[in-house]
Amino acid sequence: MSTLKLLDAAKLSLFHIKIIVIAGAGFFTDAYDLFSISLLTKLLGRIYYQDNPFTIGNTVDPGRLPIEVDSAVSAVALVGTLVGQIIFGHLGDRMGRKNVYGIVLVIMVFCAFAQSMSFGTSANAVIGTLCFWRFILGVGVGGDYPLSATIMSEYSSKLSRGALVGTIFAMQGIGILAAAAVTAIVTACFDAYYPSGQYPSVLPCGCTKWSTCSYECQTLYYTQIKASCPPESDFVWRTVLAFGAFPALCTLYFRSSMPETPRYTQFVEGQTEKTAAAMAEATRGLDEALSANLEQNVSNMEHNHQVAAKTHNDDCDTFQQFLSKYGWQLLGTASTWFFLDISFYSQNLFQKDVFTQVGFIPPAKFMYALQE
């Protein structure tokens, strides 16, 4: 039995659980960072795009992001993920999974904090800075996507590979739920300490037209608008976005200390000592007979690597050869993910607008900022 066949036969061990936690935390953070913004865009509209009734010369609706700004804030991180998948997927093959895995984590942690510090002298400056940092954040998330799945796959046995990879992907759902929970908790805390007034749906003096109201009535109307979104609300969205750095930060040490995958060290680097060390960690669930076989195979690792490398080169030395053998499988898998992601990402990013249209939540003018 070859060394990598021993890895394929390994039973589920604590080491596999550790990899699940590390890689799963990555997918958890990815989903949190990507989709938490969808819960905050309405608040951003209230804070930065609220019309002034004195400037308009009429009653005004609650502030909302212009459609182009809303789309940019919600989707700019996805553009970054496309760039990140291409760049860091390639670097993961060149520099090693472990090295690049740590780089993308640092990017995610830094940008999660940086986006919460998006300040400016105007609304466009704040939103522009936010979009910039979310794009860079998306690049890091895009790098984490393929690396987490690849690392989990390369450490798994044949019997458990599908289940383990599916487990870390399922952490995306947990991340989305966590984003909703954190938003609800932070909003409730701020609402308790900084009470808001209801948004005025009509003029307080009973007038039907702005032009017929007294200056005192107009001033009271404007004061009620401001009271529906107190200045402290600006810290709500910043707190929610910044929280996305903590799950990733908690796994920084474990990512930096985990060994390179044995498949990479054997087939790409050809470093037998690293392969042996990684195999020893990943195959602790083997029985005694297989463990003895592993020790024997480690002593012959150089020969095994040469044979495996030659077989690999004869099989799929170039991408064209890979396509000729697995092209249809690649097309089927990629197209399935493509169509799934259209509904998955659009639903999670824009479902707030759908809920409003179908009447699941009241119109904005009947809610104050944090309530919405």
Summary of the structure (lengths in Angstrom):
residues: 372
radius of gyration: 26.5
end to end distance: 61.5
largest distance: 94.1
contacts: 1203
relative contact order: 0.16
helix: 77%
strand: 0%
